Amino acid sequence: MKAIDANIILRYILKDNAKLYSISANIIDNEEVLILGEIILEVVYVLLKVYKTKRVEIKNSLTNILNYPNVTIYDQELIEEALSIFSTENIDYADALLVSLNKTRKVEVETLDKKVKTIIRKKKNTVALV
């Protein structure tokens, strides 16, 4: 298994350099890879702030990669929920991780951020219909 960094994921998603894309694609498509949650955070930040990628496109691209059978990510449910929250709410990905932690793991989150508090309250009041 190989742990990969943000640059490999970015080159794979962006396809902005043919040579680096080819190297990245070979690794991501053919190797057993490990992606750390911290690497996802860096990828989200770079795509959003540097490349001005839309939130939903970031979510879709990363969720697609995270579901490759050869990709391992610790706490995938937490990460995928955070990406979903990030794509629909106007908050930083780190804050989306906190909301996801509250929702998926029932961990109480203390924050001074009113927007995050509001989203947590909203997510707690969501009732699944049977």
C-alpha positions in Angstrom: 0.0 0.0 0.0 1.2 3.5 -0.8 0.1 6.7 1.0 -0.4 9.5 -1.5 -0.1 13.2 -1.1 -2.4 16.0 -2.1 -0.4 16.7 -5.3 -1.1 13.3 -6.7 -4.8 13.7 -6.1 -4.8 17.3 -7.5 -3.0 16.3 -10.7 -5.4 13.3 -11.1 -8.5 15.5 -10.7 -7.2 18.6 -12.6 -5.4 16.8 -15.5 -3.5 20.1 -15.9 -0.1 18.5 -16.7 -0.1 15.4 -19.0 3.1 13.9 -17.5 2.0 14.4 -13.9 -1.5 13.2 -14.6 -0.1 10.0 -16.2 2.0 9.3 -13.1 -0.9 10.1 -10.7 -3.4 8.0 -12.7 -1.0 5.1 -12.8 -0.8 5.2 -9.0 -4.5 5.9 -8.2 -5.9 3.5 -10.8 -3.5 0.6 -10.3 -2.0 0.7 -6.8 -3.4 0.0 -3.3 -3.4 3.6 -1.9 -4.1 5.2 1.4 -5.4 8.7 1.6 -5.2 10.4 5.0 -8.1 12.7 6.0 -5.6 15.6 6.4 -4.7 15.2 2.7 -8.4 15.5 1.8 -8.5 18.7 3.8 -5.5 20.1 1.8 -7.0 19.0 -1.6 -10.3 20.7 -0.7 -8.5 23.9 0.3 -6.4 24.0 -2.9 -9.3 23.3 -5.2 -11.5 25.9 -3.5 -9.1 28.7 -2.9 -6.5 28.3 -5.7 -8.5 26.7 -8.5 -11.9 28.3 -7.6 -13.6 24.9 -8.1 -17.3 24.7 -7.2 -18.0 22.9 -3.9 -20.2 20.3 -5.5 -17.5 19.5 -8.0 -15.0 19.1 -5.2 -17.3 16.7 -3.4 -18.1 14.7 -6.5 -14.5 14.3 -7.6 -13.2 13.3 -4.2 -16.2 11.0 -3.3 -15.6 9.2 -6.7 -11.9 8.6 -5.8 -12.7 7.6 -2.2 -15.0 4.9 -3.5 -12.4 3.2 -5.7 -11.9 -0.4 -4.5 -8.2 0.1 -4.2 -8.4 3.2 -2.1 -8.4 3.1 1.7 -9.3 6.1 3.8 -9.8 6.0 7.6 -13.2 7.0 8.7 -14.6 7.2 5.2 -18.2 7.8 6.5 -17.0 10.9 8.4 -15.1 12.2 5.4 -17.9 11.6 2.9 -20.5 13.2 5.1 -18.2 16.2 5.6 -17.8 16.5 1.9 -21.5 16.4 1.5 -22.0 19.1 4.1 -19.2 21.2 2.6 -20.9 21.0 -0.8 -24.2 22.3 0.5 -23.3 24.7 3.3 -21.2 27.9 3.1 -18.6 26.7 5.7 -15.0 25.7 5.6 -14.2 22.0 5.1 -12.7 21.8 8.6 -16.0 23.1 10.1 -17.9 20.6 7.9 -15.7 17.9 9.5 -16.9 19.0 12.9 -20.6 19.0 11.8 -20.0 15.5 10.4 -18.4 14.3 13.6 -21.4 15.5 15.5 -23.8 13.8 13.0 -22.0 10.5 12.4 -20.4 9.9 15.7 -22.7 11.9 18.0 -19.7 13.8 19.4 -20.6 17.0 21.1 -19.0 20.0 19.3 -18.1 23.2 21.1 -17.6 26.2 18.9 -17.9 29.9 18.9 -18.9 29.9 15.2 -22.6 30.7 15.0 -23.0 29.3 11.5 -21.6 25.9 12.6 -23.9 25.9 15.6 -26.9 26.6 13.4 -25.9 23.8 11.0 -25.4 21.3 13.8 -28.9 22.2 15.2 -30.4 21.9 11.8 -28.8 18.4 11.2 -29.9 17.2 14.6 -33.5 18.1 13.8 -33.5 16.2 10.6 -35.8 13.2 11.0 -35.6 10.2 8.6 -39.0 9.2 7.2 -39.8 5.5 7.3 
